[in-house]
């Protein structure tokens, strides 16, 4: 994140914002400067001149306020468009390469973006406004007495260096609060996805205890962050106050020595107040910006462009000396095997034998502790799992809140003509006949308007409509009735594609239709 990036979002608008800020600052400073003439007029008992200067001052003050409102509105447009672009880049990162939990992604896209908006981007506007006011106030002081500028600059430098005292601690505290917020979202996600079961077994207290623990950790992190921010504000405030008192005292000395008149002394104190209040705002803004350093570094990494790996068709899969080990000490040792193009393979084994785990290893989603998975193309080239063109149907494949057609084609319009044929093969046609809107039926994730079997048929149709050369299926028909399952498996076995299918409830007759089986043994005990 940088000033250049924010400007480049809309350069003409950025220039307009700066111009409006400049005019607003000129109007505000001019309004204060005119007060000198009003005060001198009332001191000389010239009430008519006093009234004229007060009216002119009021008009310029109104102009300053109106211009500032316009600039603020335009600046908010600029930063919201910028945040939108940053979110888009982070989404592309997660889309291309991420196995992170949804709660972590939500935290990056919502909470962290809010922190960066309020503590990094918005303070940038405050710095610009304050710098303009400070420069114009210094110019005004120069017309009153040159020595006022010298004294102000010396004190201002001291005040400006104060944020460095709390910079590192604030940055760490902000990053900690963001991390704790992510953990709370993750806890909520983990427990609320099984809310029905929790209600059934009356275990609210257990869930509440877990949520309470992470919520308290977040609260403590926020308290620590705000505490450090308060200390930083206190340090900055003390320096600011002492600076103002010093400059105002020096201006009083000039007044007593008749080097400035009374009106000049009044606006000198006003301009000194502008300068030090502006410095206060800048220091406070810099403190907030510094507190986001770790968060900005993390966001910067997430914004880096990651291209999707190029995928190519594969001719065979070889598994050699494969071992997957779990954190609690258990491990699964897989047999060596080779699956060639066109093979129809049934993967069986008792519960816990590692069938689903094997598919994740084959897809490159899980790294084994030992052994290797070798994908070979038609010309014998060895490629990584990430580059292998392999279709996959998980036990819990996702549907999206759009039409059944879109869920099958995944928004590829060139596949729409194939939809009726593939729905027939995957035994979905009879289900569609019961829907008034047929293929246009909208999938409702909230009301769950589809049965488990219907969902699986849609996902099967989604995979088959692209006619993948190799397809891995993990209990892809577990929720479909036996008659429909037999027909679907028959259709799959008639294709030229390579199949590796996990199933445990097939009849012996259906199992015999596969070319061969790979049977896995239960995982070994703890080491």
C-alpha positions as CSV (number, residue, x, y, z in Angstrom):
1,X,0.0,0.0,0.0
2,X,1.3,3.4,-1.0
3,X,0.3,7.0,-1.8
4,X,1.1,6.3,-5.5
5,X,-1.4,3.4,-5.6
6,X,-4.1,5.5,-4.1
7,X,-3.5,8.3,-6.6
8,X,-3.5,5.9,-9.5
9,X,-7.0,4.6,-8.7
10,X,-8.3,7.7,-10.3
11,X,-5.7,10.3,-11.1
12,X,-8.0,13.2,-12.2
13,X,-10.1,12.8,-9.0
14,X,-6.9,12.7,-6.9
15,X,-5.7,16.0,-8.4
16,X,-9.2,17.5,-7.9
17,X,-9.2,16.4,-4.2
18,X,-5.8,18.0,-3.6
19,X,-6.9,21.2,-5.3
20,X,-10.1,21.4,-3.2
21,X,-8.0,20.8,0.0
22,X,-5.7,23.6,-1.0
23,X,-8.6,26.1,-1.6
24,X,-10.3,24.9,1.6
25,X,-7.1,25.5,3.6
26,X,-6.5,28.9,2.0
27,X,-10.1,29.9,2.9
28,X,-9.8,28.7,6.5
29,X,-6.4,30.4,7.0
30,X,-7.7,33.6,5.4
31,X,-10.7,33.5,7.6
32,X,-8.5,33.5,10.7
33,X,-6.2,36.2,9.3
34,X,-9.1,38.5,8.8
35,X,-9.9,38.3,12.5
36,X,-6.8,40.6,13.1
37,X,-8.6,43.4,11.3
38,X,-11.8,42.8,13.1
39,X,-10.1,42.9,16.5
40,X,-8.1,46.0,15.7
41,X,-11.3,47.7,14.5
42,X,-13.2,46.9,17.7
43,X,-10.2,48.0,19.7
44,X,-10.4,51.4,17.9
45,X,-14.2,51.4,18.5
46,X,-14.8,51.3,14.7
47,X,-17.9,49.2,14.7
48,X,-18.8,49.5,11.1
49,X,-15.4,48.2,10.0
50,X,-15.7,45.5,12.6
51,X,-19.0,44.3,11.1
52,X,-17.6,44.3,7.6
53,X,-14.6,42.2,8.5
54,X,-16.8,39.8,10.5
55,X,-19.1,39.2,7.5
56,X,-16.1,38.7,5.2
57,X,-14.6,36.3,7.7
58,X,-17.9,34.3,8.0
59,X,-18.2,34.0,4.2
60,X,-14.6,32.6,3.9
61,X,-15.2,30.3,6.8
62,X,-18.3,28.9,5.1
63,X,-16.4,28.4,1.9
64,X,-13.7,26.5,3.8
65,X,-16.2,24.2,5.4
66,X,-18.1,23.5,2.2
67,X,-14.9,22.8,0.2
68,X,-13.7,20.5,3.0
69,X,-17.0,18.5,2.9
70,X,-16.6,18.0,-0.9
71,X,-13.0,17.0,-0.6
72,X,-13.8,14.5,2.2
73,X,-16.6,12.9,0.1
74,X,-14.3,12.6,-3.0
75,X,-11.5,11.2,-0.9
76,X,-13.8,8.5,0.6
77,X,-14.7,7.5,-3.0
78,X,-11.0,7.2,-3.8
79,X,-10.1,5.0,-0.8
80,X,-13.2,2.8,-1.2
81,X,-12.3,2.1,-4.9
82,X,-8.7,1.4,-3.7
83,X,-9.9,-1.1,-1.0
84,X,-12.1,-2.8,-3.6
85,X,-9.0,-3.3,-5.8
86,X,-7.0,-4.6,-2.9
87,X,-9.7,-7.1,-2.0
88,X,-9.9,-8.2,-5.6
89,X,-6.1,-8.9,-5.6
90,X,-6.4,-10.8,-2.3
91,X,-9.3,-12.9,-3.7
92,X,-7.2,-13.7,-6.8
93,X,-4.4,-14.8,-4.4
94,X,-6.7,-17.1,-2.5
95,X,-8.3,-18.4,-5.6
96,X,-5.0,-19.4,-7.2
97,X,-3.2,-20.8,-4.2
98,X,-4.7,-21.2,-0.8
99,X,-5.9,-24.0,1.5
100,X,-6.7,-21.5,4.3
101,X,-9.9,-21.7,6.3
102,X,-12.9,-19.6,5.3
103,X,-12.7,-17.7,8.6
104,X,-9.1,-16.6,7.9
105,X,-10.1,-15.4,4.5
106,X,-13.1,-13.5,5.9
107,X,-10.8,-11.8,8.4
108,X,-8.4,-10.7,5.7
109,X,-11.2,-9.3,3.5
110,X,-13.3,-7.6,6.1
111,X,-11.8,-6.9,9.5
112,X,-8.2,-6.3,8.3
113,X,-9.5,-4.1,5.4
114,X,-11.5,-2.0,8.0
115,X,-8.4,-1.6,10.1
116,X,-6.3,-0.5,7.2
117,X,-9.1,2.0,6.1
118,X,-9.4,3.6,9.5
119,X,-5.8,3.4,10.6
120,X,-3.8,3.8,7.4
121,X,-5.8,5.3,4.5
122,X,-8.0,7.9,6.3
123,X,-5.1,9.2,8.4
124,X,-3.4,10.0,5.0
125,X,-6.1,12.6,4.3
126,X,-5.6,14.1,7.8
127,X,-1.9,14.4,7.1
128,X,-2.5,16.3,3.8
129,X,-5.0,18.7,5.4
130,X,-2.8,19.3,8.4
131,X,0.3,20.0,6.3
132,X,-1.6,22.5,4.2
133,X,-2.9,24.3,7.3
134,X,0.6,24.2,9.0
135,X,2.3,25.7,5.9
136,X,-0.3,28.5,5.5
137,X,-0.2,29.2,9.2
138,X,3.6,29.5,9.2
139,X,3.3,31.9,6.2
140,X,0.8,33.9,8.1
141,X,3.1,34.0,11.2
142,X,5.9,35.3,8.9
143,X,3.9,38.4,8.1
144,X,3.5,39.1,11.8
145,X,7.1,38.5,13.1
146,X,9.9,36.4,11.6
147,X,11.1,35.1,15.0
148,X,7.7,33.3,15.6
149,X,8.5,31.0,12.7
150,X,11.9,30.1,14.1
151,X,10.6,29.3,17.6
152,X,7.7,27.3,16.1
153,X,9.9,25.2,13.9
154,X,12.2,24.2,16.7
155,X,9.4,23.1,18.9
156,X,7.6,21.4,16.0
157,X,10.6,19.2,15.3
158,X,10.6,18.0,18.9
159,X,6.9,17.2,18.8
160,X,7.1,15.5,15.4
161,X,9.7,13.0,16.7
162,X,7.5,11.8,19.6
163,X,5.6,9.0,17.6
164,X,8.8,6.9,17.3
165,X,8.6,6.1,21.0
166,X,5.5,3.8,20.6
167,X,5.9,2.8,16.9
168,X,7.1,-0.8,17.4
169,X,4.8,-1.7,20.3
170,X,1.7,-0.3,18.5
171,X,2.4,-2.2,15.3
172,X,2.8,-5.5,17.3
173,X,-0.4,-4.8,19.3
174,X,-2.4,-4.1,16.1
175,X,-1.2,-7.3,14.4
176,X,-2.0,-9.3,17.5
177,X,-5.6,-7.9,17.6
178,X,-6.0,-8.9,13.9
179,X,-4.8,-12.4,14.6
180,X,-7.1,-12.8,17.6
181,X,-10.0,-11.7,15.5
182,X,-9.2,-14.3,12.9
183,X,-9.1,-17.0,15.6
184,X,-12.5,-15.9,16.9
185,X,-14.0,-16.2,13.4
186,X,-12.4,-19.6,13.0
187,X,-13.8,-20.8,16.3
188,X,-17.3,-19.5,15.4
189,X,-17.0,-21.3,12.0
190,X,-15.8,-24.6,13.5
191,X,-18.6,-24.8,16.1
192,X,-21.6,-23.2,14.3
193,X,-21.3,-25.6,11.4
194,X,-22.4,-28.3,13.7
195,X,-25.0,-26.2,15.5
196,X,-27.8,-28.7,14.9
197,X,-25.8,-31.4,16.6
198,X,-24.9,-29.2,19.5
199,X,-28.6,-28.4,20.1
200,X,-29.5,-32.1,19.8
201,X,-27.1,-33.1,22.6
202,X,-27.6,-29.9,24.7
203,X,-24.0,-28.9,24.8
204,X,-24.3,-25.1,24.6
205,X,-22.1,-24.7,27.6
206,X,-19.1,-26.4,25.9
207,X,-19.5,-24.2,22.8
208,X,-20.0,-21.1,24.9
209,X,-16.8,-21.9,26.8
210,X,-14.8,-22.2,23.6
211,X,-16.2,-19.0,22.2
212,X,-15.9,-17.2,25.5
213,X,-12.2,-18.1,25.6
214,X,-11.4,-16.8,22.1
215,X,-13.6,-13.7,22.6
216,X,-11.8,-12.8,25.8
217,X,-8.5,-13.2,24.0
218,X,-9.7,-10.8,21.4
219,X,-11.0,-8.4,24.0
220,X,-7.6,-8.4,25.8
221,X,-5.7,-7.9,22.5
222,X,-8.0,-4.9,21.7
223,X,-7.6,-3.5,25.2
224,X,-3.8,-3.8,25.0
225,X,-3.9,-2.1,21.6
226,X,-6.1,0.8,22.8
227,X,-4.0,1.1,26.0
228,X,-0.8,1.6,24.0
229,X,-2.6,3.9,21.6
230,X,-3.8,6.0,24.6
231,X,-0.3,6.2,26.0
232,X,1.0,7.3,22.6
233,X,-1.7,10.0,22.4
234,X,-0.8,11.1,25.9
235,X,2.9,11.5,25.1
236,X,2.0,13.4,21.9
237,X,-0.5,15.5,23.7
238,X,1.9,16.6,26.4
239,X,4.5,17.6,23.8
240,X,1.8,19.5,21.8
241,X,0.5,21.4,24.9
242,X,3.9,22.4,26.1
243,X,4.8,23.6,22.6
244,X,1.7,25.7,22.3
245,X,2.2,27.3,25.8
246,X,5.8,28.1,24.9
247,X,5.0,29.8,21.6
248,X,2.0,31.7,23.0
249,X,4.3,32.9,25.8
250,X,6.9,34.0,23.3
251,X,4.2,35.9,21.3
252,X,3.1,37.6,24.5
253,X,6.7,38.8,25.1
254,X,6.7,40.3,21.6
255,X,3.4,42.1,22.4
256,X,4.7,43.6,25.6
257,X,7.8,44.8,23.7
258,X,5.5,46.5,21.2
259,X,6.9,44.4,18.3
260,X,3.3,43.2,17.4
261,X,-0.1,44.7,17.9
262,X,-2.9,43.2,20.0
263,X,-4.8,41.8,16.9
264,X,-1.6,40.2,15.7
265,X,-1.0,38.6,19.1
266,X,-4.5,37.1,19.1
267,X,-4.2,35.6,15.6
268,X,-0.6,34.6,16.3
269,X,-1.8,32.5,19.2
270,X,-4.6,31.2,16.8
271,X,-2.1,30.3,14.1
272,X,0.3,28.7,16.7
273,X,-2.7,26.7,17.8
274,X,-3.3,25.7,14.2
275,X,0.3,24.6,13.8
276,X,0.4,22.5,16.9
277,X,-3.0,21.1,16.5
278,X,-2.0,20.2,13.0
279,X,1.1,18.6,14.3
280,X,-1.0,16.7,16.9
281,X,-3.2,15.4,14.1
282,X,-0.2,14.4,12.0
283,X,1.6,12.8,14.9
284,X,-1.6,10.9,15.8
285,X,-2.1,9.9,12.1
286,X,1.5,8.7,11.9
287,X,1.0,6.7,15.1
288,X,-2.0,5.0,13.6
289,X,-0.2,4.4,10.3
290,X,2.8,2.9,12.1
291,X,0.5,0.6,14.0
292,X,-0.6,-1.1,10.8
293,X,2.9,-2.0,9.5
294,X,2.7,-5.7,10.2
295,X,-0.8,-5.8,8.8
296,X,0.3,-4.0,5.6
297,X,3.2,-6.4,5.2
298,X,0.8,-9.3,5.4
299,X,-1.6,-7.7,3.0
300,X,1.3,-7.0,0.6
301,X,2.1,-10.7,0.5
302,X,-1.5,-11.6,-0.2
303,X,-1.7,-9.1,-3.1
304,X,1.2,-10.7,-4.9
305,X,0.0,-12.2,-8.2
306,X,-0.1,-16.0,-8.4
307,X,-0.9,-17.6,-11.7
308,X,-2.8,-20.9,-11.8
309,X,-0.6,-23.8,-12.8
310,X,-0.9,-25.0,-16.4
311,X,-2.5,-28.4,-16.5
312,X,-2.0,-31.1,-19.1
313,X,-3.7,-34.6,-19.7
314,X,-2.1,-37.5,-18.0
315,X,-1.6,-41.1,-19.2
316,X,-0.8,-42.8,-15.9
317,X,-0.4,-42.5,-12.1
318,X,2.3,-44.3,-10.2
319,X,2.4,-44.5,-6.4
320,X,5.6,-45.6,-4.8
321,X,6.5,-46.1,-1.1
322,X,3.8,-43.7,0.0
323,X,3.5,-42.9,3.7
324,X,1.3,-40.3,5.3
325,X,1.8,-39.5,9.0
326,X,-0.6,-37.6,11.3
327,X,0.4,-35.2,14.0
328,X,-0.7,-37.6,16.8
329,X,1.7,-40.3,15.6
330,X,-0.5,-42.5,13.5
331,X,0.5,-43.2,9.9
332,X,-0.8,-44.9,6.8
333,X,1.4,-46.9,4.5
334,X,0.0,-47.3,1.0
335,X,0.7,-50.2,-1.4
336,X,2.5,-49.4,-4.6
337,X,0.3,-49.3,-7.7
338,X,0.0,-47.9,-11.2
339,X,-3.2,-46.8,-12.9
340,X,-3.0,-46.6,-16.7
341,X,-5.1,-44.6,-19.1
342,X,-8.6,-46.0,-19.4
343,X,-8.4,-48.2,-16.2
344,X,-11.6,-48.4,-14.1
345,X,-10.4,-48.8,-10.5
346,X,-12.4,-49.3,-7.3
347,X,-10.6,-48.1,-4.1
348,X,-11.9,-50.0,-1.1
349,X,-10.9,-50.4,2.5
350,X,-12.3,-50.2,6.0
351,X,-13.1,-46.8,7.6
352,X,-9.9,-45.1,8.6
353,X,-7.8,-46.9,6.1
354,X,-7.0,-43.6,4.3
355,X,-9.0,-43.7,1.1
356,X,-9.9,-40.0,1.1
357,X,-6.4,-39.1,2.3
358,X,-5.0,-40.9,-0.7
359,X,-7.1,-38.9,-3.1
360,X,-5.8,-35.7,-1.5
361,X,-2.2,-36.9,-1.9
362,X,-2.9,-37.7,-5.5
363,X,-4.3,-34.2,-6.1
364,X,-1.3,-32.6,-4.4
365,X,-3.4,-31.1,-1.6
366,X,-1.6,-33.2,1.0
367,X,2.2,-33.7,1.1
368,X,3.3,-37.2,2.2
369,X,6.1,-37.8,4.6
370,X,7.6,-40.5,2.4
371,X,7.3,-41.8,-1.1
372,X,6.1,-40.1,-4.3
373,X,3.2,-39.8,-6.7
374,X,4.3,-39.8,-10.4
375,X,2.1,-38.4,-13.1
376,X,3.1,-39.2,-16.7
377,X,1.8,-37.6,-19.9
378,X,1.2,-39.4,-23.2
379,X,4.8,-38.7,-24.2
380,X,6.2,-40.0,-21.0
381,X,6.9,-36.6,-19.4
382,X,6.7,-36.6,-15.6
383,X,4.7,-33.7,-14.1
384,X,3.6,-32.6,-10.7
385,X,0.1,-33.3,-9.3
386,X,-0.6,-29.6,-9.5
387,X,0.0,-29.8,-13.3
388,X,-2.1,-32.9,-13.9
389,X,-5.5,-32.5,-15.6
390,X,-7.6,-34.6,-13.2
391,X,-11.2,-34.2,-12.3
392,X,-12.3,-34.7,-8.7
393,X,-15.5,-35.2,-6.8
394,X,-15.2,-34.8,-3.1
395,X,-17.6,-36.2,-0.4
396,X,-18.8,-32.7,0.3
397,X,-18.5,-30.9,-3.1
398,X,-20.0,-27.4,-3.1
399,X,-23.0,-26.0,-4.9
400,X,-23.6,-22.4,-5.5
401,X,-26.7,-20.1,-5.1
402,X,-27.5,-20.0,-8.8
403,X,-29.4,-22.2,-11.3
404,X,-28.9,-26.0,-11.6
405,X,-27.6,-25.3,-15.2
406,X,-25.0,-22.9,-14.0
407,X,-24.0,-25.4,-11.2
408,X,-23.4,-28.1,-13.9
409,X,-21.7,-25.9,-16.5
410,X,-19.9,-23.8,-13.9
411,X,-20.9,-20.8,-16.1
412,X,-19.4,-22.1,-19.3
413,X,-22.0,-21.2,-21.9
414,X,-20.4,-23.4,-24.5
415,X,-21.4,-26.4,-22.4
416,X,-25.1,-25.6,-22.1
417,X,-26.1,-27.8,-25.1
418,X,-24.6,-30.9,-23.4
419,X,-26.6,-30.4,-20.2
420,X,-29.7,-32.5,-21.1
421,X,-27.6,-35.5,-22.2
422,X,-25.4,-35.4,-19.1
423,X,-28.3,-35.0,-16.7
424,X,-29.9,-38.1,-18.3
425,X,-26.7,-40.1,-17.8
426,X,-26.4,-39.0,-14.2
427,X,-30.0,-39.9,-13.5
428,X,-31.0,-36.3,-12.7
429,X,-33.7,-36.0,-15.3
430,X,-36.4,-37.6,-13.1
431,X,-35.6,-35.2,-10.3
432,X,-35.7,-32.2,-12.7
433,X,-39.2,-33.2,-13.8
434,X,-40.4,-32.6,-10.3
435,X,-39.1,-29.0,-10.3
436,X,-41.5,-26.5,-12.0
437,X,-38.5,-24.5,-13.3
438,X,-36.5,-27.6,-14.3
439,X,-32.8,-26.8,-15.0
440,X,-33.5,-23.1,-14.2
441,X,-34.3,-24.0,-10.6
442,X,-32.3,-21.9,-8.2
443,X,-30.2,-23.7,-5.7
444,X,-31.2,-22.2,-2.3
445,X,-28.3,-22.8,0.2
446,X,-30.3,-21.3,3.1
447,X,-33.5,-23.4,2.6
448,X,-31.6,-26.4,1.3
449,X,-34.1,-27.1,-1.4
450,X,-32.2,-30.1,-2.8
451,X,-31.7,-33.6,-1.3
452,X,-28.3,-35.1,-0.7
453,X,-28.7,-37.4,-3.7
454,X,-29.8,-34.6,-6.0
455,X,-26.8,-32.6,-5.0
456,X,-24.5,-35.5,-5.8
457,X,-26.1,-36.0,-9.2
458,X,-25.5,-32.3,-10.0
459,X,-21.9,-32.5,-9.0
460,X,-21.4,-35.7,-11.0
461,X,-23.0,-34.0,-14.1
462,X,-20.6,-31.1,-13.5
463,X,-17.6,-33.4,-13.7
464,X,-18.8,-35.5,-16.6
465,X,-19.9,-32.6,-18.8
466,X,-16.2,-31.7,-19.3
467,X,-15.3,-35.3,-20.2
468,X,-12.1,-35.4,-18.1
469,X,-9.5,-37.8,-19.1
470,X,-9.0,-38.9,-15.5
471,X,-11.6,-38.7,-12.7
472,X,-11.2,-39.3,-9.0
473,X,-14.5,-39.9,-7.1
474,X,-14.8,-40.0,-3.3
475,X,-18.0,-41.6,-2.2
476,X,-19.7,-39.7,-5.0
477,X,-22.9,-41.7,-4.9
478,X,-23.2,-42.3,-1.2
479,X,-26.5,-40.3,-0.9
480,X,-28.0,-41.7,-4.2
481,X,-30.4,-44.7,-4.1
482,X,-29.0,-48.1,-5.2
483,X,-30.9,-48.4,-8.5
484,X,-29.7,-44.9,-9.7
485,X,-26.2,-45.6,-8.4
486,X,-26.0,-48.8,-10.6
487,X,-27.0,-46.8,-13.6
488,X,-24.6,-44.0,-12.9
489,X,-21.7,-46.3,-12.4
490,X,-22.6,-48.2,-15.5
491,X,-22.5,-44.9,-17.5
492,X,-19.1,-44.0,-16.0
493,X,-17.6,-47.4,-16.8
494,X,-18.7,-47.0,-20.4
495,X,-16.5,-44.0,-20.9
496,X,-12.9,-43.9,-22.1
497,X,-11.8,-41.9,-19.1
498,X,-9.6,-43.3,-16.3
499,X,-11.6,-43.8,-13.1
500,X,-10.5,-44.2,-9.5
501,X,-13.6,-44.5,-7.4
502,X,-13.9,-44.7,-3.6
503,X,-16.9,-46.7,-2.4
504,X,-17.8,-49.1,0.4
505,X,-21.4,-50.1,-0.2
506,X,-21.3,-51.5,-3.7
507,X,-22.8,-55.0,-4.3
508,X,-20.3,-57.7,-5.3
509,X,-21.9,-57.7,-8.8
510,X,-21.3,-54.0,-9.2
511,X,-17.7,-54.2,-7.9
512,X,-16.9,-56.9,-10.4
513,X,-17.6,-54.5,-13.3
514,X,-14.4,-52.5,-12.4
515,X,-11.1,-53.6,-14.0
516,X,-9.6,-54.2,-10.6
517,X,-9.6,-53.1,-7.0
518,X,-7.1,-51.5,-4.7
519,X,-7.8,-52.5,-1.1
520,X,-6.3,-50.4,1.7
521,X,-5.5,-51.7,5.2
522,X,-6.3,-49.8,8.4
523,X,-3.7,-47.4,9.5
524,X,-0.9,-48.5,11.8
525,X,-0.9,-47.7,15.5
526,X,1.0,-44.9,17.1
527,X,4.7,-45.1,16.9
